[in-house]
Amino acid sequence: MYGGLGLLALALIIFAIVKGKGSSKGIPVQMEEVKTRTIYETISGSGKIYPETEVKISSDVSGEIIELFVQEGDSVKIGQILATINPDTYVSYVERAEASLNNAKAQESTIKAQIESSKAQKEQIIAQIANSKKMHERNLVLHQKGVISDAELDQSESNLKSLQANLKAAEANIRSSEQNAKAAAYTVKSFEASLKESKTNLGKTTIKAPMTGIVSSLSVEAGERVVGTMQMSGTELMRIANLQSMEVRVDISENDVLKIAVGDSTEIEVDAYLDTKFTGVVTEIANSASNTKGLTSAVTTDQVTNFIVKVRIDVESYSELIQAGKGFPFRPGMSANVDIFTEVEENAISIPIQAVTTRPKDDAQKKEKLDPSDLKEVVFVVKKDTVDMVDVTTGIQDDEFIHIKSGLKEGEKVVNGPYAAVSKELKRGSQIREKLNKPDKPEKEKD
C-alpha cells in the first residue's frame, strides 16, 4: 500500500516538473487584438488665456487726472465716461484760437471792403475817361477851326492819359487786394483748423470707453499725471476686455505648426478647473516665430523656434459654469493646455504604438551602419505559440494607438510587449507564451 502511494507521489512530481518546463518554454509576451478605432492625431501645447478682444486705453493729452469713474472689474458700455484730465490748459488754448480766428476774419473783411472800394474807384475812373475822351475829341475839332490854342489841346490830351494811368493803377490795386483776400482766407482756414484742433484736444480730456466690456486692468489713480500719446508712447490708463469671448495662445514648435490649420477642433484643460475639459477651435496661426519679433540681429540656430496659435474657447463647453453663477469663469493669464486635433481617421485598423518596431530591410542586413531608409516597420503576429514578422505601413497615431494602413486584419493578435522582446528578441518563428499585462518595472510601494 505504501509502495503504491510512493509511486503515485513520484508520478505527480514528475508531471509537475514536466509541466513547469513546458510552461516556461518560449518568450513571455503581452498580446493585443487588432481592432478598428477612431484615431485622432493631436499636437499639444501650453499657453495662457487671454480675452479675444482687449483694448489698451491711453490719454491723447497730458495732464492731471482729476476724476476717475471706474474701478478694476467694473462693467462699462461703449461711450461711457471713464476719466477726466484737467481741462483748464486746453480751455485757454480754445479761447486763444477763437480770438486769433476772429482777428483773421476781421482782416479778411477789411480786405474785402478795400476790394469793393477799389472797384468803385475803377468805375469812377472809367466814367471820367469816357467824359475826357469826348472833351478831347471836341477840342480836336475846335483846334482845327482855330478856336482853341495848342496848349489847351495838349492839356485835354494830358488829362485823358492821366485818367487812363489811374485806371491801370486801380486795376492793379484790385488785383493786389484780391491776392491779399486769398491770403486772408487761407489765414482764416488755418486759424479755423487750429480752433478745431484745440477743441478736439479739449474733448480728449474726457476719456470714454471705446467698447463694451470689463475693466480688466487699471493702472492709474485720481491725482496722477499722465503723458499723452501725442508726445510719446503715452501712459496706459486701463484695459477693457470682452471676457465673454476668450482664447488660449499656445506656443507650437516649428515642426508641428505646419500640420495645424485654422478651424481645427481642440480640447482644452485649464489648471484652475481640474478634471474638466473644454472644447475650442483654432482661429489664427502666426506667420512669424514668437521669439524673432522685434529682433534686428540674426537669431542663432540653437534657439527654440515657436509660433503662437490662437484657440477660441467654445462658450457652450463652459455654459454650466456661467449658470452656476460664474459670469466670467476664465481670467486673463490663467494657464491652459491644448490638444489640437490635426487629423482624424475613423474605423481605422489599429494596434498599440509599442507593438510596432523596426527591422533592417533584406538588402540592408549585412550593413554595419544602418540609415533610417534601411529600416522597415514590422509587427509580430501571434500564430498559436509562435510569431510571424509582418511588414506594415503605418498612418496617424494618438497617445496609445497607431493606424495600420496595410499588413494586418481585424481580429488578429499582435505582440505589444515587453519592449525588449518587441524591439530586439523576437524574430520570425520565435516561440512565445502569453503573460499577464503587468508593467515591466512595477512601481515601488510608497511608505
For each residue, the residues with C-beta under 8 A, 3 or more apart:
1: 4 5
2: 5 6
3: 6 7
4: 1 7 8
5: 1 2 8 9
6: 2 3 9 10
7: 3 4 10 11
8: 4 5 11 12
9: 5 6 12 13
10: 6 7 13 14
11: 7 8 14 15
12: 8 9 15 16
13: 9 10 16 17
14: 10 11 17 18
15: 11 12 18 19
16: 12 13 19 20
17: 13 14 20 21
18: 14 15 21 22
19: 15 16 22 23
20: 16 17 23 24
21: 17 18 24 25
22: 18 19 25
23: 19 20 433
24: 20 21 433
25: 21 22 431 433
26: 385 430 431 432 433
27: 421 425 426 430 431 432 433
28: 418 421 432 433 434 435
29: 387 415 417 418 421 422 426 432 433 434 435
30: 415 416 417 418 434 435 436 437
31: 382 413 414 415 416 434
32: 351 352 355 413 414 416
33: 411 412 413
34: 349 350 351 404 408 409 410 411 412 413 414
35: 349 350 410
36: 347 348 349 350 410
37: 348 350 401
38: 344 345 346 347 348
39: 344 345 348 350 395 396 397 398 401 402 403
40: 341 343 344 398
41: 259 341 342 343 344 345 396 397 398
42: 339 340 341 342 398 399
43: 252 256 259 260 339 340 342
44: 337 338 339 340
45: 250 251 252 309 337 338 340
46: 250 251 335 336 337 338
47: 248 249 250 251 335 336 338
48: 248 249 332 333 334 335 336
49: 246 247 248 270 313 330 331 332 333 334 335 336
50: 54 246 247 248 249 332 333
51: 54 213 216 241 242 243 245 246 247 332
52: 242 245 246 247 283 312
53: 211 213 241 242 245
54: 50 51 216 239 240 241 242 332
55: 210 211 213 239 240 241
56: 236 239
57: 82 207 209 210 236 237 238 239 240
58: 226 228 229 234 235 236 237
59: 62 63 83 85 204 207 226 227 228 229 234 235 237
60: 201 204 228 229 230 234
61: 85 90 201 204 205 228 230
62: 59 85 225 226 227 228 230 231
63: 59 85 86 87 89 90 205 225 226 228
64: 85 86 223 224 225 226
65: 68 83 84 85 86 220 221 222 223 224 225 226 237
66: 84 85 86 222 223
67: 83 84 222
68: 65 82 83 220 221 222
69: 81 82 83
70: 74 76 82 83 215 218 238
71: 74 215 218
72: 215 216 217 218 238
73: 214 215
74: 70 71 214 215
75: 213 214 215
76: 70 80 82 209 212 213 214 215 240
77: 80 209 212
78: 209 210 211 212
79: 208 209
80: 76 77 208 209
81: 69 84 206 207 208
82: 57 68 69 70 76 207 208 209 237 238
83: 59 65 67 68 69 70 207 220 222 237
84: 65 66 67 81 87 205 206 207
85: 59 61 62 63 64 65 66 204 205 206 207 226
86: 63 64 65 66 89 205
87: 63 84 90 91 202 205 206
88: 91 92
89: 63 86 92 93
90: 61 63 87 93 94 198 201 202 205
91: 87 88 94 95 202
92: 88 89 95 96
93: 89 90 96 97 198 201 202
94: 90 91 97 98 195 198 199 202
95: 91 92 98 99
96: 92 93 99 100 198
97: 93 94 100 101 191 194 195 197 198 199
98: 94 95 101 102 195
99: 95 96 102 103
100: 96 97 103 104 191 194 195
101: 97 98 104 105 188 191 192 194 195
102: 98 99 105 106
103: 99 100 106 107
104: 100 101 107 108 184 187 188 190 191
105: 101 102 108 109 188
106: 102 103 109 110
107: 103 104 110 111 184 187
108: 104 105 111 112 181 184 185 187 188
109: 105 106 112 113
110: 106 107 113 114
111: 107 108 114 115 177 180 181 184
112: 108 109 115 116 181
113: 109 110 116 117
114: 110 111 117 118 177 180
115: 111 112 118 119 174 177 178 181
116: 112 113 119 120
117: 113 114 120 121
118: 114 115 121 122 170 173 174 177
119: 115 116 122 123 174
120: 116 117 123 124
121: 117 118 124 125 170 173
122: 118 119 125 126 167 170 171 174
123: 119 120 126 127
124: 120 121 127 128
125: 121 122 128 129 163 166 167 170
126: 122 123 129 130 167
127: 123 124 130 131
128: 124 125 131 132 163
129: 125 126 132 133 160 163 164 167
130: 126 127 133 134
131: 127 128 134 135
132: 128 129 135 136 156 159 160 163
133: 129 130 136 137 160
134: 130 131 137 138
135: 131 132 138 139 156 159
136: 132 133 139 140 156 157 159 160
137: 133 134 140 141
138: 134 135 141 142
139: 135 136 142 143 148 152 153 156
140: 136 137 143 144 153
141: 137 138 144 145
142: 138 139 145 147 148
143: 139 140 146 147 148 149 150 152 153
144: 140 141
145: 141 142
146: 143
147: 142 143
148: 139 142 143 152 153
149: 143 152 153
150: 143 153 154
151: 154 155
152: 139 143 148 149 155 156
153: 139 140 143 148 149 150 156 157
154: 150 151 157 158
155: 151 152 158 159
156: 132 135 136 139 152 153 159 160
157: 136 153 154 160 161
158: 154 155 161 162
159: 132 135 136 155 156 162 163
160: 129 132 133 136 156 157 163 164
161: 157 158 164 165
162: 158 159 165 166
163: 125 128 129 132 159 160 166 167
164: 129 160 161 167 168
165: 161 162 168 169
166: 125 162 163 169 170
167: 122 125 126 129 163 164 170 171
168: 164 165 171 172
169: 165 166 172 173
170: 118 121 122 125 166 167 173 174
171: 122 167 168 174 175
172: 168 169 175 176
173: 118 121 169 170 176 177
174: 115 118 119 122 170 171 177 178
175: 171 172 178 179
176: 172 173 179 180
177: 111 114 115 118 173 174 180 181
178: 115 174 175 181 182
179: 175 176 182 183
180: 111 114 176 177 183 184
181: 108 111 112 115 177 178 184 185
182: 178 179 185 186
183: 179 180 186 187
184: 104 107 108 111 180 181 187 188
185: 108 181 182 188 189
186: 182 183 189 190
187: 104 107 108 183 184 190 191
188: 101 104 105 108 184 185 191 192
189: 185 186 192 193
190: 104 186 187 193 194
191: 97 100 101 104 187 188 194 195
192: 101 188 189 195 196
193: 189 190 196 197
194: 97 100 101 190 191 197 198
195: 94 97 98 100 101 191 192 198 199
196: 192 193 199 200
197: 97 193 194 200 201
198: 90 93 94 96 97 194 195 201 202
199: 94 97 195 196 202 203
200: 196 197 203 204
201: 60 61 90 93 197 198 204 205
202: 87 90 91 93 94 198 199 205
203: 199 200 206
204: 59 60 61 85 200 201 207 228
205: 61 63 84 85 86 87 90 201 202
206: 81 84 85 87 203
207: 57 59 81 82 83 84 85 204 237
208: 79 80 81 82
209: 57 76 77 78 79 80 82 212 213 240
210: 55 57 78 240
211: 53 55 78 240 242
212: 76 77 78 209 242
213: 51 53 55 75 76 209 216 240 241 242 243
214: 73 74 75 76 240 241 242 243 328
215: 70 71 72 73 74 75 76 218 238 239 240
216: 51 54 72 213 239 240 241 243 332
217: 72 238 239
218: 70 71 72 215 237 238
219: 235 236 237 238
220: 65 68 83 224 226 235 237 238
221: 65 68 224
222: 65 66 67 68 83
223: 64 65 66
224: 64 65 220 221
225: 62 63 64 65
226: 58 59 62 63 64 65 85 220 234 235 237
227: 59 62 231 232 234 235
228: 58 59 60 61 62 63 204 231 234
229: 58 59 60 232 233 234
230: 60 61 62
231: 62 227 228 234
232: 227 229
233: 229
234: 58 59 60 226 227 228 229 231
235: 58 59 219 220 226 227
236: 56 57 58 219 239
237: 57 58 59 65 82 83 207 218 219 220 226
238: 57 70 72 82 215 217 218 219 220
239: 54 55 56 57 215 216 217 236
240: 54 55 57 76 209 210 211 213 214 215 216
241: 51 53 54 55 213 214 216 332
242: 51 52 53 54 211 212 213 214 245
243: 51 213 214 216 246 328 330 332
244: 315 328
245: 51 52 53 242 312 315
246: 49 50 51 52 243 312 313 330
247: 49 50 51 52 280 283 310 311 312 313
248: 47 48 49 50 268 280 310 311 313 336 338
249: 47 48 50 308 309 310 311
250: 45 46 47 308 309 311 336 338
251: 45 46 47 290 306 307 308 309
252: 43 45 256 257 260 306 307 308 309 340
253: 256 257 304 305 306 307
254: 257 258 289 305 306 307
255: 258
256: 43 252 253 259 260
257: 252 253 254 260 285 307 309
258: 254 255
259: 41 43 256 342 343
260: 43 252 256 257 264 282 285 309 340 342
261: 264 282 285 342
262: 282 283 284 285
263: 281 282
264: 260 261 281 282 340 341 342
265: 279 280 281 340 341
266: 279 280 281 282 311 338 339 340 341
267: 277 278 279 280 338 339 341
268: 248 277 278 279 280 311 313 317 336 337 338 339
269: 273 276 277 278 336 337 338
270: 49 273 276 278 330 334 335 336
271: 274 334 335 336 337
272: 331 334 335
273: 269 270 276 278 321 329
274: 271
275:
276: 269 270 273
277: 267 268 269 317
278: 267 268 269 270 273 313 314 317 318
279: 265 266 267 268 313 314 316 317
280: 247 248 265 266 267 268 311 312 313 314 317 338
281: 263 264 265 266 311 312 314
282: 260 261 262 263 264 266 285 309 310 311 340
283: 52 247 262 310 311 312
284: 262 309 310
285: 257 260 261 262 282 307 309 310
286: 289 290 307 308 309
287:
288: 292 293 307
289: 254 286 292 293 305 306 307
290: 251 286 293 306 307 308
291: 295 299 303 304 305 306
292: 288 289 295 299 305
293: 288 289 290
294:
295: 291 292 299
296:
297:
298:
299: 291 292 295 303 305
300: 303
301:
302:
303: 291 299 300
304: 253 291
305: 253 254 289 291 292 299
306: 251 252 253 254 289 290 291
307: 251 252 253 254 257 285 286 288 289 290
308: 249 250 251 252 286 290
309: 45 249 250 251 252 257 260 282 284 285 286 340
310: 247 248 249 282 283 284 285
311: 247 248 249 250 266 268 280 281 282 283 338 340
312: 52 245 246 247 280 281 283
313: 49 246 247 248 268 278 279 280 317 318 330
314: 278 279 280 281 317 318
315: 244 245 318 319
316: 279 319
317: 268 277 278 279 280 313 314
318: 278 313 314 315 321 322 329 330
319: 315 316 322 323
320: 323 324
321: 273 318 324 326 329
322: 318 319 326 327 329
323: 319 320
324: 320 321
325:
326: 321 322 329
327: 322
328: 214 243 244 331
329: 273 318 321 322 326
330: 49 243 246 270 313 318 334
331: 49 272 328 334
332: 48 49 50 51 54 216 241 243
333: 48 49 50
334: 48 49 270 271 272 330 331
335: 46 47 48 49 270 271 272
336: 46 47 48 49 248 250 268 269 270 271
337: 44 45 46 268 269 271
338: 44 45 46 47 248 250 266 267 268 269 280 311
339: 42 43 44 266 267 268
340: 42 43 44 45 252 260 264 265 266 282 309 311
341: 40 41 42 264 265 266 267 344
342: 41 42 43 259 260 261 264
343: 40 41 259 396
344: 38 39 40 41 341
345: 38 39 41 348 395 396 403
346: 38
347: 36 38
348: 36 37 38 39 345 395 396 403 404
349: 34 35 36 403 404 405 408 409 410
350: 34 35 36 37 39 401 402 403 404
351: 32 34 355 356 379 401 402 404 408 414 416
352: 32 355 400 401 402 416
353: 356 397 400 401 402
354: 416 417 419 422
355: 32 351 352 379 380 414 415 416 417 422
356: 351 353 377 378 379 392 394 402
357: 377 378 379 422 423
358: 375 376 377 378
359: 375 376 378 389
360: 364 365 367 370 374 375 376
361: 364 365 374 375 376
362: 365
363:
364: 360 361 367 370 374 375
365: 360 361 362
366:
367: 360 364 370 374
368:
369:
370: 360 364 367 374 375
371: 374 375
372: 375
373:
374: 360 361 364 367 370 371
375: 358 359 360 361 364 370 371 372
376: 358 359 360 361 391
377: 356 357 358 391 392 393 394
378: 356 357 358 359 389 390 391 392
379: 351 355 356 357 389 390 392 404 407 408 414 415
380: 355 387 388 389 390 414 415 422 426 430
381: 387 388 389 390 408 412 413 414
382: 31 387 412 413 414 415 432
383: 386 387 388
384:
385: 26 431 432 433
386: 383 429 430 431 432
387: 29 380 381 382 383 415 426 428 429 430 432
388: 380 381 383 428 429
389: 359 378 379 380 381 426 427 428
390: 378 379 380 381 407 408
391: 376 377 378 407
392: 356 377 378 379 404 405 406 407 408
393: 377 404 405 406 407
394: 356 377 397 402 403 404 405
395: 39 345 348 402 403 404 405
396: 39 41 343 345 348 402 403
397: 39 41 353 394 401 402 403
398: 39 40 41 42 401
399: 42
400: 352 353
401: 37 39 350 351 352 353 397 398
402: 39 350 351 352 353 356 394 395 396 397
403: 39 345 348 349 350 394 395 396 397
404: 34 348 349 350 351 379 392 393 394 395 407 408
405: 349 392 393 394 395
406: 392 393
407: 379 390 391 392 393 404
408: 34 349 351 379 381 390 392 404 412 414
409: 34 349 412
410: 34 35 36 349
411: 33 34
412: 33 34 381 382 408 409
413: 31 32 33 34 381 382
414: 31 32 34 351 355 379 380 381 382 408
415: 29 30 31 355 379 380 382 387 421 422 426 432
416: 30 31 32 351 352 354 355 422
417: 29 30 354 355 421 422 437 440
418: 28 29 30 421 422 440
419: 354 422 423 440
420: 423 424 425 440
421: 27 28 29 415 417 418 424 425 426
422: 29 354 355 357 380 415 416 417 418 419 425 426
423: 357 419 420
424: 420 421
425: 27 420 421 422 430
426: 27 29 380 387 389 415 421 422 430 432
427: 389 430
428: 387 388 389
429: 386 387 388
430: 26 27 380 386 387 425 426 427
431: 25 26 27 385 386
432: 26 27 28 29 382 385 386 387 415 426
433: 23 24 25 26 27 28 29 385
434: 28 29 30 31
435: 28 29 30 438
436: 30
437: 30 417
438: 435 442
439: 442 443
440: 417 418 419 420
441:
442: 438 439
443: 439
444:
445:
446:
447:
